[in-house]
Amino acid sequence: MSEDRIYDKIHRGARAKALLDDELLKECFDSVGHTIVDRWKKEADPVVRERLWNMLQGMDMAREAMVKWLNAGKVAQHELNELIAKQERAKND
């Protein structure tokens, strides 16, 4: 993987972490999630219930995507550390 690609993944991972740690965003996701679940529990129309369920699943998918970016950033950071160590070893040889 190129250094530019590594740095891009690290940056995206850091941004994903910042979003996942953001209290306002957490509160927003929790509030919307609870609202959807409450409406889903009270809704009799199966079509509307299905739409509400799909909305909830979409929110979960968004969170999962951010976690994947966070983890990809961690892997990229590890790769960068290995690349730097390899370059240092090559300098010393």
C-alpha positions in Angstrom: 0.0 0.0 0.0 1.3 3.5 -0.9 2.2 5.9 1.9 -0.5 8.3 0.6 -3.1 5.5 0.9 -1.8 4.7 4.4 -2.0 8.3 5.6 -5.5 8.6 4.0 -6.7 5.5 6.0 -5.2 6.8 9.2 -6.9 10.2 8.7 -10.3 8.6 7.9 -9.9 6.3 10.9 -9.2 9.3 13.2 -12.2 11.2 11.8 -14.4 8.1 12.4 -13.1 7.8 16.0 -13.9 11.5 16.6 -17.4 11.0 15.3 -17.9 7.8 17.3 -16.7 9.6 20.4 -18.7 12.7 19.8 -21.3 13.0 22.6 -23.7 15.1 20.6 -23.7 12.6 17.7 -24.1 9.7 20.2 -27.1 11.5 21.7 -28.6 12.1 18.3 -28.3 8.5 17.2 -29.7 7.3 20.6 -32.6 9.8 20.5 -33.5 9.0 16.9 -33.1 5.3 17.6 -35.5 5.4 20.6 -38.0 7.4 18.6 -38.0 4.9 15.8 -38.4 2.0 18.2 -41.2 3.7 20.1 -43.0 4.4 16.8 -42.4 0.8 15.7 -43.9 -0.6 18.9 -47.0 1.4 18.5 -47.5 1.1 14.8 -50.1 -1.4 13.5 -49.5 -1.0 9.8 -46.9 -3.7 8.7 -45.7 -1.5 5.8 -44.9 1.4 8.1 -43.4 -1.0 10.7 -41.1 -2.4 8.0 -40.0 1.1 7.0 -39.2 2.0 10.6 -37.3 -1.2 11.0 -35.3 -0.4 7.8 -34.5 3.1 9.2 -33.1 1.5 12.4 -31.0 -0.9 10.4 -29.7 2.0 8.3 -28.5 3.8 11.4 -26.8 0.6 12.6 -25.1 0.2 9.2 -23.8 3.8 9.5 -22.3 3.1 12.9 -20.8 -0.2 11.6 -19.2 1.7 8.6 -17.6 4.2 11.0 -16.2 1.3 13.1 -14.8 -0.3 10.0 -13.1 3.0 9.0 -11.8 3.3 12.6 -10.3 -0.2 12.5 -8.9 0.3 9.0 -7.1 3.4 10.4 -5.6 1.3 13.2 -4.4 -1.3 10.7 -2.9 1.5 8.5 -1.2 3.0 11.5 0.4 -0.3 12.3 1.5 -0.7 8.7 3.0 2.8 8.8 4.9 2.0 12.0 6.2 -1.2 10.3 7.2 0.8 7.2 9.1 3.4 9.4 10.8 0.7 11.4 11.9 -1.0 8.2 13.3 2.2 6.8 15.1 2.8 10.1 16.6 -0.6 9.9 17.7 -0.1 6.4 19.4 3.2 7.4 21.3 1.4 10.1 22.5 -1.5 7.9 
